[in-house]
């Protein structure tokens, strides 16, 4: 199987896993919400927010290190395991000691025991099987996806069963403990390996990940800083509207863009020394990612009212413009992910930190010095900076790391995507009035999708003789059509 085909199948598997987990989580929340109280969810939400930051701090980068290396021996795997275990153990110990301080800040002693439990959870995560990194490198995701999904179902059943018995917030915590622990155990079942404590390769791995940890921290704060500031400036009602719209906008990013781009890291790593072929495959992966990102972003921009009406109800529609603006972040996230992958492949992780720092401080300065008086102004400012940051990051990293990179060439290469979106959207808008109804959303989206896919495909065929990347994509699409015909005949 070719690396491209493996990357494509891996992306589909990860998307299915992400969507499946989201559906199971939604069902779990709906059931648990009828058993537990809002206070129970609030306590766990506060603890989870603190744990999220701690998780970011404990990211060793071992997985990315293994995936981006050309040759991997047991020495590298054992060192990755040791480094990950030491870092997470240290952070877990500090988190345990500071739990009372965090609880005192929130004014609730119950949070102390929850955070202490979470520190144990972080320690367990430190025992992750490094062989799983090797499976990801080889794009063998089938076992991983099956194992994680089964773990999610078991943890959900456990949480619901526990909630029916004890009927308090510990049911949610127990469910999370199972959700984190089972994949660690399952990793050793699907890929048996007994790692040893070893530090022979620690310098190389530390130099790789030393830039990733602060980058992850800045990225985490950058994504949350607007919510933090709005929580201080506006009342809970406005904050709630803002938070929910932001959450909806990030669902495609977490469940589509992220899973799609993850296997590309391994695919591009395998051809990173191939010169022009690497450039071609990088552009192909960029084209594919942008195609999906622009598709989703356009639907959010022009159908935000109907999306909110369908998912949340009419009372939320007045705030749907926030969702529309946040939808643009789907494109900037796609650009950001591709640039980050490129920098990691070329072992230029310090530039990730530099870019993250620039974006973080630019957002902070803008929020402080600009006279922002509404959530719309906040989201406009954040999205504008994030979009410019994504474009800047992909342009600079590509120009710096790929000698034959041409901005003009890329603009012409990716223009069919944006041209198709503009034409398809204009036709759909002309044919269907902007009515507030779920049916209008379905019909408009179906029309736009058919036009978008068709026009993009025709443009690819027309321009395939001018661009090697489009010629490559055209061949893959044609081969897929041939396979489908054979399946129908058989």
Secondary structure, DSSP 8 states (H G I E B T S, - for coil): --HHHHHHHHHHHHHHHHHHHHHHHHHHHHHHTTTS-HHHHHHHHHHHHHHHHHHHHT---HHHHHHH-S---HHHHHHHHHHHHHHHHHHHHHHHHHHHHHHHHHT-THHHHHHHHHHHHHHHHTT--THHHHHHHTT--HHHHHHHHHHHHHHHHHHHHHHHHH-STHHHHHHHHHHHHHHHHHHHHHS--------TTHHHHHHHHHHHHHHHHHHHHHHHHHHHHHHHHS-HHHHHHHHHHHHHHHHHIIIIIHHHHHHHHHHHHTTTTSTHHHHHHHHHHHHHHHHHHHHHHHHHHHSHHHHHHHHT-GGGGGGHHHHHHHTTHHHHHHHHHHHHHHHHHTT-HHHHHHHHHHHHHHHHHHHHHS---SHHHHHHHHHHHHHHHHHHHHHHHHHHH-TT--HHHHHHHHHHHHHHHHHHHHHHHHHS----SHHHHHHHHHHHHHHHHHHHHHHHHHHTTT-HHHHHHHHHHHHHHHHHHHHHH-
